Amino acid sequence: MLKAPFPPAVSPPSQRRAALLALASPLLILLALVGLLHRAGASRWEVLPALLIGSGLLLTSLHRRRRRRRELLRSLRQNPQG
């Protein structure tokens, strides 16, 4: 049996891996909020990067999803199929 000279550039993620990646940013935000509640004083600032990164990832994902849906609707309106 012949093998391909190069492996595929991107392999599709499994369902389990995709689910874990989808939960990564909400869990990061939750972890930051729990850390914020359990810390006192100046050490509360240490959870701020996790909170900002998790929120940024979540907002970026939301923006990307809205843009893809808008583009899909626009293409469907331009090229009606039968």
Secondary structure, 3 states (H helix, E strand, C coil): CCCCCCCCCCCCCCHHHHHHHHHHHHHHHHHHHHHHHHCCHHHHHHHHHHHHHHHHHHHHHHHHHHHHHHHHHHHHHHCCCC
